[in-house]
Amino acid sequence: MPRVTIDGRAIEAKDGQTIIQAALENGFDVPHFCWHPSLSVAGNCRMCLVDVGMPKMNPDRTPALDEQGNPVILYMPKLSIACATPVSEGMHVRIADKKVESAQEAVMEFLLINHPLDCPICDEAGQCKLQEYSFRHSKGESRFEETKNHKDKRVPLGPNVLFDGERCISCSRCIRYATEEAEQPVLTFVQRGDHTTIETFPGTEFDSPYSMNVIEICPVGALTSRDFRFKARVWDMSFNETICTGCARGCNVQAGVRNNEILRLEPNTNLEVNEFWMCDYGRLTQYDYVNANRIQKPLIRKNVTSTEVEWQEATAFAAEQLKQFSGNEIIVLGSAHATNEDNYALARFAKDVLGTSNVEFLKYEDPSFGDVKLRHSDKSPNSTGATALGLKAASNLDAILAKLNSGSVKVLYVMEDDRLHLPDEVLSKLQLIIVHAYNHTPITAKAHVVFAAATYAELEGTYTNFESRVQHLSPSIITVENERRMGLKMSRLDKFGAPNDRWTHGERRSARQSWGTITALALAMGADKNKWRYRVSEDVFEEIVDTIPAFAGLTYELLDERKGVVFGGAESEPFAMYEYESHTLKPN
């Protein structure tokens, strides 16, 4: 491994690395615009210029030493770009250097000559590399007094991405991404020179299922989301790590929240799951149901209409009704959308309290959705976990309908499957329907008891993706139950807003995690208090670890440290993961 000295500190680099890779992995800050660890090297921006030298050698090939006995370093007459210069044995690199600083200031002055003063209305403001480097690496003034060039603004590159030519610094990240990662080479530079801009090839549009990743990798505000555009300033949101629930991949994402609503989802780096990316489907479809059409509190239907009630009343009513039926009259449906903790509690409740073995869940497979990149044909986040916990995957909806139509089933208990659709004539045959649900659906309208369930954005728990990787997630949205815990995770705008501010009144739903609801229901039905002592999600997970061999050795701390662990991998060596984030000023 090459030994390299950067700003006086000796490090060991990896074979084949460039200077920027070795520097960033060892904690050195190398300013850059066009370089990205997953894309080819372009060397467009020249922001990563560094001073590179090698030891002077005597005629006998021994290092030449100065009067103090230190090696004499011969630096190259010109600066080198760190993104394209490979490291070599004995190399010396200077980053914090006046010569380098002067070059960076010149590059920044050049880039800002025609850049518009759009910061007050730009969605990228607050997480923009150009803003960051203007503060850290520029003179703070410009000698340019002429009229700036004007280019097209608000140009649709595709259905989800808008392009602003004036803000573009021609780094080519989006062009390389479209070709190399999205595999849709439709973007290119045109009008070479001071009027350079980016266009799609005639008759095409950038409509890849992964098109919106160019928004994150764009170092400025040239590429913006049609979905998020002008919704919020970045410093007004909180950003919390979570898991995308759009399919069984379980992409690591960050949820941007303001006023207790998810305003956007964006990828979070995990090289073993989704690298730096996520698909547009996950980005656009996995937050609307969290924000709208929510069940606010438990509901009870005694006659025709459903009425909101307190949790204690709903639990007591459900327990009273369930006691009237034997186990063979009850069918229980778990969910591949629910966490491992919720499914475990449900399976145990069905077996130990209800006395039924009819515990199944529906898989929602869509072969047309899956691809060879990130999207998986199983459009649920936790089918693997549900199966590992003992729930049986129903072959299809017809199999469930056959059981419900048999006449022997009188009770349907459904947990967190808002996608389930059953005909009214089937539901009307049942004497009792109990549902844990996020949203109002045709089944909740027919249910006798509806428990308001916490979505993935409001709970703590784990999902297991199709590769058997268990991943931990924690809440991003405040509920009545988790408000004390969530106080430190709120955005500054929400945290310090006054009562008369319009953005501090986001809904606080009385939604609970299903394992907690099930625990209360089990106790109301006479279960042993010593065997149902769950207080927090981690209590349930610890029991899963002790009971289910596949989960052996796992803890929430270990899952967080490694960003997920595969079944049986608790004792294995962790994957060496370098975290790269394009926007280092984004508030967390």
SULDA-V934970 format. One line per field, one symbol per residue. ss: DSSP state (h for helix, s for strand, l for the rest). phi: phi as a letter, one per 20 degrees, with the letter a starting at -180 (. if undefined). psi: psi as a letter, one per 30 degrees, with the letter a starting at -180 (. if undefined). Layout:
ss->???
phi->???
psi->???
This chain:
ss->llssssllsssslllllshhhhhhhlllllllllllllllllllllllssssssslslllllslslllllslsssllllssllllslllllssslllhhhhhhhhhhhhhhhllllllhhhlllllllhhhhhhhhhlllllllllllllllllssllllssslllllllllhhhhhhhhllllllssssllllllssssllllllllllllhhhhhlllllsssllllllllhhhlssssssllllllllsssssssllsssssssllsllllsllllhhhhhhllhhhhllsllllsssllllsssllhhhhhhhhhhhhllllhhhssssllllllhhhhhhhhhhhhhhhllllssssllsllllllllllllsllllhhhhhhlllsssllhhhhhhhhhlllllsssssllllllllhhhhllllsssssslsllhhhhhllssssslllllllssssllllssssslllllslllhhhhhhhllhhhhhlllllhhhllllsllslhhhhhhhhhhhllllllllllllhhhhhhhhhhhlhhhllllhhhhhhhllssllllllllllllllllllllll
phi->.fecddlndecdeegnfefffffffdneedgadefbfddfedmeemfefcedbcffdfgemeffdefenefedeeffdfdeffddffbgnfdcddebfffgffffffffffegdffeegfdefegobdfffgfffeccfnbceedffffdcfclefeafccdddffefdlfmgffffgfedflcfddbfclgpfdgbdcefgncbedgfcfffffffffcefdceffegmfaeffedeccfbcfdfaffmgfcddecbllcfeadbfcfbfedcldcbefgffdddcgffecleeebgccdedddecfcffffffffffffffeceffeddddebfeefgfffffffffffedemcdedcbeedebgfefbeedfdfeecebffffffeofefffaffffffffefneedcddddlcfefccfgfffffeebcccebecfcgfffefeccefeffgeccdrcdcefemeececcfddecgfdffffgfeffffffdfegeefeddfgdeedcffffffffffffenffffecdfdcgffffffgffddgfegnebgfffffdlocfgmdfefffffdeedcfdeeffc
psi->kkkkkjhfkkljlkkflleeeeeefggkjjklefkkffllkehefgfgklkkllkkklfgglkkkafgglkkkjklfllkkffgjkllkfkkkkeikeeeeeeeeeeeeeefegklifefgkffkfhkeeeefeefglfglkfjflklkklklhjjfaffkkkjfefkghfgeeeeeeeeefhiifklklhkafgklkllkkglligkfgefffeefkfagfklkeefkgelkefflkjkkakkgfagehkklkkjkkhhkkflklkkkjffdgcgllleeeeffgfefeelhkjelkkkjecelkkklleeeeeeeeeeeeffklefgkkkjakfflleeeeeeeeeeeefefhkgijllkkikjffelagcekkfjhkfheeeeefggkkjkeleeeeeeefffffkfkkjkjhiffkkkkefeeffkfkkkkklelkleefffkekjkjkklffglkakljafggjkkkllkfkkleegeeefefflleeeegklfgkfggglkjkiklkeeeeeeeeeefgglkeffihkelefeeeeeeefejefgkfkleeeeeefhkkkkggeflklkjkkjkkejffkk.
